[in-house]
Amino acid sequence: MVRPFSRREAQLFFERLKSSNPSPKTELAYANAFTLLVAVVLSAQATDKGVNKATERLFQIVQSPEQMLKLGEHGLVPYVRSIGLYRNKAKNIIGLSRALVERYGGQVPNTRDDLESLPGVGRKTANVVLSQAFGEPTIAVDTHVFRVANRTGLAPGKTPFAVETRLLSIVPPEYRRGAHHWLILHGRYVCVARKPKCPDCLVRDICRYPLKTRKERPTVRTR
């Protein structure tokens, strides 16, 4: 495991990411807390682009748990069929919609325990909703955040929870609201899985990754 960042390095890390993107936000399309919750549930093992394509039509007719229940599982499936594990996700979305109506008056709760009591909602999903919908300084650890935290040395850990715990202890308070988004976007577009774009990285000089890629030289054609 790589040597973790110092607090000064973590400060510098987020200063630089903020300099290029002062107001980061999720790339999932949503209209309110409920549609955000649905979109995040659908995004498990799927791309935001794919989810947005599926929910574009869905959210034109459904923006509340009551409307989702009226649509029903069979009515929901055609909208989400293009997304992986769509049958199980559709079942969970109807289940969480029913729970919201029966237990929370149709409103999305703003506590972790209540969110995680809903079908299909785990810690990562709860963290996204708490952060994006309610402004809580939580940090959801998905595959991108996990990779960036471990590869760079920012917050190494063997499990998502270990990484989350380390991030919450090392990320400066003033950057905690945006940390989740900065890390996801950095992992999605720069610190990619197979061949990270190290020459384009704003934090390459403090990154611990020993196998940094180099800028490719242009191919010179000869006759």
N, C-alpha and C positions, 0 to 999 in steps of 0.2 A: 504494500500500500504506500502511496506517495506521501510525502511530508505535507501536512495541511497548511493552509495559509495562516499568516499572522493577522491580527486585526487591522494593521496598517495596510497589508496587501489586499485584504477584503474590501477595505475602504476605497483603495485605488481601483480595484476590479469594477466596482459598481459606479464609481465616478466616471469611468471611461464608457461603460455601457450606457449610462444615462446621457452622456454627452452626445451620443449618436441617436438616441431615442428617448427624449425627455419624458414622454407620456406613453409608456407601453400599455397595450391592452390585448385581450384575448382576440384571436382570429376567428373564433366561433361567432356566428350571427345569432342574435337573440333579441327579444323585445322586453322581457321582464324576468323576474327571478325564476318563475316556473319554466319558461322556455329555455332559460340558461341551464337549469337543472336537467331538462330533457336532452339538450344538446350535449352536455357533458357526459351523461349516461351513454348516449349514442357514440361518443368519441372514443370509448375504450377500444383499443386495437383497431382504430380507424383514423383517417386523416381529417383534419378540420375542413379541408376543401370538400371531401366526400360527404361529411356531415352537413355542411352548408348547402350542398346541392340537394340533399334529401329533404332538409327542413325548409327550404325556400317555399315550397308549395304547402307543406304541412302547417307552417306557422301563419299562413294566410287564413286558415280556418280554425286553428287551435291555438289559444293563448292562455288557457286556464285549465286546471285539472277537471273542472266540470265539463268543459268542451271535449277534453280528451276521453273522459268516460263515455260521453255520448257517441264519440267516434268508435270506441271499442277496439279490442285487440285485432279483430279481423279487418276492421276499417283502417287501422294504423299500419298494418303490415305492408300494403302496397307502397306507402310513402317511404318506408325505411328498408325495403328489400335489397337495395344496393349496398347496404352497410353490413359488414361482417357480424355474425351472431345475431342477426336481426330478429329472429323469432324469440330468443330469450330476452333480448332488449325490449321488444314490444311488450312482452309479458310483464317485465319489471316496470315499464313506464305506466302501464294500466294499473299495476299494483300500487305504485307510489302515488299515482293520481287519486286512487280510492282512499289511501291512507291520509293524504292531505285533506281531502274533503271530510272524512269521518273524524279525524283527530285534530286537525289544525284549521278548521273553518275555511279550507280552500287556499290557505296561505302557506308559502314555503317558510319553514321555521329557520331561525337564525342562530341555533346552537348546534354544536357538533353532534352531541348525543342524539338529538331529535333527527337530524339529517341522516345519520348513520343507521337509524332505525327503519328507514324507508327501503323498500325492495330495490336492489341494484345499486345502492349508494354506499360506497366504501370511503375510506379516509381521504383518498385523493380527490374524489368527486366532492366530498364535503368541504375540503379545503378550497377548491376552486370557487364554489358557491359562496362560501363565507367571505372570501377575498373580493370576488368580482361583484357580488350582489349586495354585500353588507359592509364592505370596507374593512374587514378584519385583516390584520397583518399576518395571515397564514401563508405557508409556502407548500404548494402541492408538488409532490415529486413524481413526475412521469418519467418515461424512458429518456427524454432529452435532458431533463434536470439531473437525473441520476448519472448520466454519462458525463455531462459537463462538470458536475461537482467532483466526481472521481478522477476524471482525466486531468483536469487542471490542478487539482489539489485544493480547491476552494473548500470543499467539505467532504472528504472521502468517507465512505461507509459501505458495509457489505449488504445492507438492506435499505429500502426506501425510507423506512422509519429512522434508521440510524443517520442517513443523509439529512432528512428533515430536521432531526434534533440538532445536528451539527450546524446546519444552516441558520436555524433560529438563534443559535448562540454566537455565530460569527458575523452574520449580516448586520451592518450598522442600522439602528432603528429608523433613520431617515430614508433608507432604501428598502425597507421590508415590504411596503405595500406593492412596490413594482418588481421585487426580486423574482418572483415566480415567472412573470412574463419576460423579463430580460433573459433569464436562464433558458426558458423554452425557445425563444426566438434565436438566441445565440446557438443553441444546439440544433435547431432546425435549419439554419441558413449558413452558419460558419463552422461550428464545432460538430460537423456531421459525423455519422458513425464510421463510414468506410474510409474516407479520405478527407480529414479535416482541412479546412481552408486556412491554414496557419499564416500564410503571407498576408491575408486580409484581416487577421484577428487583432483586435484592439488591446488584448491582454497577453499577447504572445511572449512578451519579455518576462512576465511573472508567472506564466503557466509552467507547471511541473512536467508536462508531457514530454518524454524523452525522444519521441519519434516524430518531431515536427516536420511537416511537409515543406518543401521549398517551392518557390515560384518557378513554374515551368518555363524553360527557354523556348522562344518561337522556333518552329521547325524551318530550317533553311533548305529550300529545294535546289537541287542541282540538275543541270541538264545532262 
